[in-house]
Structures are given as structure tokens and as C-alpha cells.
Amino acid sequence: MDGFLSIFPGIESFFQMPVEMAIARLLLIGLGFVILYLGCKDVLEPLIMIPMGVGICLVNAGILMMPDLSDPNKHKLGTMFLDSMVNTPADHVNALQVYFLQPIYALTFSNGLIACMVFLGIGVKTELDFFVGNPKLSLMLALPAELGTFLTFPIAIAMGFTAHESAAIAVIGTADGPMVLFTSLQLAKHLFVPISIISYIYLSIVYSGYPYLIRALVPKKFRGIPMKEVTINKVSSEEKIAFSIVTGTVLSLLFPVAAPLFVSFFLGVIIKESHVTRYIHFADDVILTGATLFLGFLLGCLLSADIVVNPQMYKLIILGFVALFLSGVGGLLGGYVVCWLSKGKINPLIGIAGVSCVPSTAKVAHKCANEVNDEAFILPYAMGPNIAGVITSAILTACYVTKVQML
């Protein structure tokens, strides 16, 4: 029997690992199929979930016994995909020659470049008109939408995580994938994979999950406010470029640890407003599309059975939900406050757009308003707090990374 199994190392590896890991491995293969199916059906975000589902399924199928790079005389279970645990320069060099995804991981993930590439693409697709025309209102809506980012930190501490780990987990509340990647790599690299996986799975269901929260907390008469009396000031491309370069410079000066994220986002905005067609197509069609593809695929390939059997994984699942739930509630509460201050002219749903999952939460707000009132076209208004949320998320990320590292 052993001789027969040795012909198929992937099957043989099931008998070379603990029972709980073998069961987790089978469940993950099934999970990969489910995520792939839901991505293909547009239930989950297809751009990120399709490659992630493929990665989860195939990496857990392709486990085999292979030599340990640090000691070739020893063998361990692994894959031919990548090894995120290499430490020494010699191991890095060896890994680059063995694992086919190692160069992409080493040169784009471990240094945070992948997050910056995604931010550049987001900047190219971003409409700044309402935010630049109404910065105070936009920021006033974005700050309450960080409620999950604030409160999840002490909750995670109470659940036994360190300050560094708690800060990385709390940033899930920003609903900003690149921020989560950046923070977890800076503060809790050992939790980078589970935090990122949980974050992106939750973010992919925001579009279908937040409408239930909106319907539970906001009556129809408020959801249907059309905001026709609120004007969107016309902002020229030159003004948006000036705003981007000044804001990016000031934020980088105040929070240099997050400067790579600021420069990536505002460079994307400036490319868009400069109307350089070749740069726009390159940033959107090549950089953002390519980064999203490899982001989803590599995160899937990093989710192996040993991560799932870690008891901390279940705490992270709970905390990720809590963070995004609290941020959604905070955003709607901020929307109610602004609605009251404007004497009913502003639709409170644009508050949830302050949860900076660009542009998903803005689309959620518009969809929920439009299904109640056909004349409620609030998407342009919702983009203001949506973009403000990106900026407040980056500031909070910088604060966490800077302050927590001092502890």
C-alpha cells in the first residue's frame, strides 16, 4: 500500500500529517470550490474571489513531502507554490529558485508593494468632486465610520492578542484591503495571511451584507431622501491636481510611515485628472488588474491547513465581523447626525459610504436609496465620504503603525 501511495505524493501526504490537519485540508479544498463558484456567480467579488478560490483549492491539493531549504537532510510537508516563512538571506535565495510564486511574494507582498499598486489603481478610478467641494461634510461622515477601527483594538486586547496584533486586526474595520495588508505586514507578519484572508472575504460580502444592516437601522422615509437640494460644486481638474499634491505632501509630512500609500493613491488621482490616456489605461488595465489577480491568487495559495487549525483563526473571524459591523453602524449614526443638522436634506445612507471600501459602500448606499425612491440618485454624494474614508483610514493606519511600534 505504501509503495502504491508513493506514486501519488499528494495523496500520500494525507497520511503523513495529523488527522486534524488532514480534515482541515479537505475542508479547505471544498472551501476553494465554494469561493470560486460564488465568485463566478457574482455573489462574492469575482475579481478577487475567483483567483483566491483557485489558489485555496489547488495549494491544499498540492501538498507533498519535500526537503527543508535550511537543512536538505530533513524533510517537511510543503508545496511548490511558495514559502512565506523563510527568514535568512540564504533561504530567500534558495526559495526563489524552488517556489514558482516566491519572486512575486518576496518582491510585492513582503514589502507592501502590492498594497501600493492597488491604491494607485483606486486613485485612477476615483471621483474627487464631492469630496473636494465639500471636505468638511465628507470628513464629518468618514470619522464615525471608523468606529470599528477604534473599538476593535481594545476588544482584541481583551481577547488575548498583543497590542501589535490587535492594531493589525482593528484595521479590518477600515474596510480597506490595502490598509489591512500594509498594517499586518508592518505589525503582525505572523498573522498576515489569516488577517488578509478574513478581511478580503468579508469585504467581498459587504455589498450583499450591508443592505440588511441599512434596512434594520434606517426607516424607508430616510432612505428615500433624494438630496436634490444639496449641490455638488464643480471642481476643475487643475483644482483636483492641486488638492492631491498639497494633501499628499502634508499627509506624508505628518505620517511618513504611510507615505507609500498616500503617494500611490494621489499619484493615481493626478494621472486621472491629467488626462494622460496611456498612463490611465496602464494604471487601471495593467497595474490594478494584475495586482488584484495576484493578490487574490497568492492569498489563496497562502491559506493552508496549518493556518486554519490555529485557534487564533476563530477569534480573527469573530473580530473581523465585529470590526466591519461596528464601522457600518458608526457610519449610519454619523449619517443620522448630518441628516438632522441639514434638517432632513441629506440622506443618512451616505454615512455608510464612509466605510472606505471604494466604491462598494458608496454603491450600497445608492442602491438602498434608489430601491425606495427612484429619484434618489445619491452615488455622487456618497463618493465624498467614501474618498474621505480612504484618507481617514490611511491616517489611522499610520497612527497605529507609529504608536504601537513604540510600545
N, C-alpha and C positions, 0 to 999 in steps of 0.2 A: 504493500500500500504506500509506504514512504517513497519507494522508488517511482511509483506512478505519479504521486503528488509533486515530486521534484521536477517533473516535466512542466508543471504549471506553477511557477513560484508565487503567483498572486493568490491562488487557492491555498497553496501550502502555508502561506503566511498567516492564514486564519488560525492554524493550529500551533503557531509559534508565538501568539500573543495572548494576554489574559482574556478570559471569557467576556468580561465587561467591555473591553476594547473591541473585541470581535463583533459583539452585538451593536455597539455604537457605530462601528464601521458600516455594518449592513443598514442601519437606520440612516446614516448619512448618505449612502448611495441612493436610498429611497428619497431622502430629502432633496438631493440633487435633481432627481427626476421631477419631483413636485414643483420645485422652484422654476425649473426650465419650462414646465407645462404652463404654470401661472404667468410666467413672463411672455410666453408665446401667445397667450390668451389676453394679454394686456391687463390682467388682474394686478400683477406687480409690474414695476417699471422695467420694460423689456431691455432697454439699453444696458442696464447694469445686472439684471437678474438672469438673463439668458446666458451670458458668459460665466456668471457665478455658478449657476446650476450645473453647467457642463464641467466646470472645474471641481466642484464638490463631488460630483458623481465619479469622475474619472480618476481623481487623485486618490480617493479611497479604494477604488478598484485596483489601482496600480501599485499597491504596497508589496515590497519584497525584502528579503534579507540581503543586505549589501555591506561592503567594507566601511568601517568608520574612517573618515578622512583624517582624523587626528591620530589614529593608530590602525594602520591597514591590517594588522594581525587580529583585530577584533571586528565583529560583525554586529550590525543592528538593523532593525526594521526601518525602512525609509522608502523614498520614491525617486524617480528620475526627474521630477519636476523642479524642486528647489529645496534648500535647507535654510530656514530663517534663523537658525541658532548658531551659525558659525561665528567665531569670535576673533581668532588670531589672523594676522595678515596671510600667513601660510595657508590656513584653512580657506580663507576667502579666495585665494588664487586657485587652489585645488577645486573648490566648489564651482568656480566659473567654468572649469573645464569638464565638469561632470553633469551638472544640472542645467537643462536647456533654458529654464526661466531665471536662473540665477543672475545673469547680467542685467535683466530688466529690474529685478527686485533690488539688487545692490546699487544700481545707478539711478533709480527713480523712486523707490519706496523708502529705503532706509534713511535717505537724506531729505525726504519730504518733497521731492521734485514733482511727484505725481499730483500732489495736492495743489501745487502752484500751477501746473498745466491745466488742471480742471478749472481753477479760478480764472486763468487767462481766458479760457473759452466762455465761462459765465459772463465775464466782463464784456466780451464781444456781443453777447446776446442781450445785454441789459439796457432797459429804457430808463433814463435818469430824470425825465421831465418832471414828474410829480414830486420826486424827492428834492431836486434842486430848487423847484419852485416853492415847495412847502417843507423845508427841512425840519422846522420845529415840530410840526404836526407829525411828520414821519418818524422822528426820533422819539416823540412822546408815545407813539404806538408801539415802537420797537422795543423799548425798555421793559414794559410789563411782560412782553412775550419771551423774555429771558428768565422768567420765574423758575422754570425747571433747571436752568443752568445754575441759578443761585441756590435753590433748596436741595437739589440732589447731592451737592457736595457734603453738607452735614449729615444727610441720610446715609450716604455711603460710608462716611467715617463711623457712624453708629453701627453699621453692619460689619465692621471689622476691616475695612480697607484702609490703607495708608493715605496720607494727605496727597501724595503724588498720584496714586491710583484713583482716589476719589475725584480729583480735579479732572483727570482724563475721562472718567465716566460721566461727570457732570456736563461736559461739553456736548454730550449727546443731545442735551436739551436745546442746543442752538439749532438743531435740525440741519446742520451744515456739514456735509460729508467731508470736504477738505479740512475743515477745522478739527473734526474728530481725528482724522488721520494725523494731522500735524501735531496735535496735543498728545495723543497716545504715544507717538514716536519720541516726543520730547520728554514725557514724564513717566510713562509706564510701558516701555517697549515690550516687556514680557506679556502684557495684556493687549498689545496692539491688534493681534488677529481677532480675538473674541469681541473686543470693543468695536472694531471696524465692521465685522460681520453683522453683529446685532444692530449697529447703527444703520447700516445700509438696508438691511431687511425691513427695519421699522420705517425708515424714510420712504421706502418703496410703497408702503401701505398707507402713508399719510393721506394720499389723495382719496382713498376709499374709507379711511378711518375717521378723519377729522369731521366730515359731514355729519356723522352721528353725534359727535360732541356739540357741534353747532346747533343741531336740531334739539338737543336736550337742554341747552342753556340759553338759546336766543329765540324768543317768540317770532311768529311769522310777520307781525306788523313791523318789527325792527329789521328783520332780514330783507324785507322788500323796499327799504328806503332807497330811492333811485339816485340820490346825491346830485340832482340836476342843478341845484343852487350853488354847488361848490365848483369853482372854476379851476381849470388847470392852466397855470401861466405858461405862455410859450417861452421855451428856453432854446437859445440858438446853440449850434454845435460848438461855436467858439466859447460860449459860456460854460458848457459842459466839459470841454477840454481844460479850461482854466480851473474849474472846480476840481477836476480829477487830479491835476498836477499839484495844486495847492493842498488839497485834502490828503493826498497820498504822502506828500512831503511832511506835513505836520504830524500825521499819524505815525509815520516811520521814525520821526524825531522823538515822539513821545513813547512809542512802543517798538523799539528796534528789533525785539525778538520776533515780532510778527511782520517785519518789513517785507520778507519774501512774498507773503500773502497779499499785502497791500499793493506792492508793485505789480504783481501778476494781475490782480483784478483791475486796477486803474489803467494799466497798460492796455488791457483788453478794451476798456471803455474808450480810451483815446484812439485806438485803432478804428473802432466802430465810428466814432464821431469825425475822424479824419477822412472817412470815406475812401480809404485805400483798399480797393476791392480785392486785390491779390492777398493782402495781409488778412482781411476779413475771412475770406474763403479758407485760407491756410489755418487760421486760429480755430475756426469753427469746424470745418470738414475734416481737417487732419489732426490738429493737436487735441481738441476736445473729444472728437470721436475716438481717436486712437487711445487717449488716456482713459476714457470711460471703458473701452473694451478691455484693456489690460488691467485696469483697476478691478473690474468685476471678476475677470478670469483668475488673476493672482490671488484675490481674496478667497475665491472658491478653492483654489489649489492649496491655500494655507490652512483651510479648515479640515483638519484630520481628526481621527478618533481620539487621540490623546488629549486634544483640547476640549472635546465635548465631555469627557469623563472627569474633567477638573471641576470640583464642587463649586468653584467661584463662578463658573459659567451660568449657573442658575440664578445666582444673585445678580449677575450682569443683565440677564434677561428681564428681571423684575425692575431693576434700576433704570434700564433703558426705556421701558414703558412709562415709569413714573416721571422721568425727565421730560419726555415729549408730551405726556398728558398735562403736566403742570404748566409747561410752556404754552400749550394751546389754551388752557383755562386763563392764564395770565394775559394772553393776547386778547381774548374776548372781554375780560374785565377792563383792560385798557380801552378797548373799543367802546364799551358802555360809557366810560368816563368821558371820552371825546364826544360821543353822541349827545350826552347830557350837556356838556359845555357848549356845543354848537346848537342847542335847542332842537335836536332831532334832525338836523340837516345831514349829518354824517352817519353812514351805515356802520354799525358796530362790528360787522363782519370783517372790515378791513384790518381790524386789530389782530386777527389770527394770521394775517399775511406777514406780521412782524416776526413770526417764526420763520427764520430765513432759509427755508427750503425753496430756493429760486428755481422756477417760478411757480412751483406746485401749490404752495399755500395761497398765493395770490389767485391762482385759478380755482382753488377750492372755495375761497370767499366769493368770487364772481359766480361760480356755478350755483352755490347755495342761495345767493340773492336772486339770480336770474330764474331759478325754478319757482320762486314765489311771485316775482314781478318781472314780466318780460321787458319792462323799461329800465330795470335796474342793471345798467352796464357799468360795473364798478371796477373792472380789471385795471384800467389806467390809474385809478386812485389807489388800488391795493398794491401796485408796484412801488409806491413811495415807501411805505413801511417795510415792504419786502426787501428793498435795497438797503434801507436803514438798518434792518436786521442783520444783513451781512456785515455792516460796519461795526455794529454793537457786538456781534459775535466775535469778530476779529479782535476788538478791544478787550473783551472778557477773556478770550483765549490768551492774549498777551499778558494780561494781569495774572491769570492762573499760572502760566509758564514761568513768569518772572518771580512772582511772590512765593509760590510753592517750592521752587528750587532753592530758595533761601532757608527753608525750614530744615 
